[in-house]
Amino acid sequence: MKQKLEELLKTIGLPIALAAVIVSVTALLGLPLEQAIQLFGVLVGLPFVIGLVVDLLKMVGVVKPETSGQWSAALNLLSMIGLAALLRFLPDVDVVSWDAQLLELAKAVALIVTWVAQLFSTRSAHLFYTRTLGIKSFHFSE
C-alpha cells in the first residue's frame, strides 16, 4: 500500500512529505483524519467540479495535458484545507447538501460545455465533407 501511495503521489508530482504537511494542517484546523476521510469519501460534486475546472482550463490552454494531474491534486488539496477551515469556524455547515447542489451546478455546466463543443465539431465536420471530401451535395451557395 505504501509503495502504491508513493507512486501515485509521484505521478501527480506531489512529494509524500507535502501530503503529510497538508494532512497536518487540516488536523491543526480541527478536522481529524478520520472525519476528513469520511467527509471526502461521500463528496461527489466537489471532485466533479475540480475535474471540470481542470478540463476547461485545458480547453483554453492554461493547463497542459501533462500537468493536469498536478493541477487536480493541487485543487483537491486546497479544497481539503478550505473545507477544514470552514468546518473549524462553521461546524454546523451541511457540507453534503452543499456538495449535492455543487454537483447539480457542475452537471449543468458540463452540459453547456458539451453543447458548445458539439457546435464547433459539427461545423468542422461539415467543412471536412465539403472541402476535403469534395461532397458538393452538402455545399450551399451563398
Secondary structure, DSSP 8 states (H G I E B T S, - for coil): -HHHHHHHHHHTT--HHHHHHHHHHHHHTT--HHHHHHHHHH--HHHHHHHHHHHHHHHTTSS-GGGHHHHHHHHHHHHHHHHHHHHHH-TT--HHHHHHHHHHHHHHHHHHHHHHHHHHHHHHHHHIIIIIS--GGG----
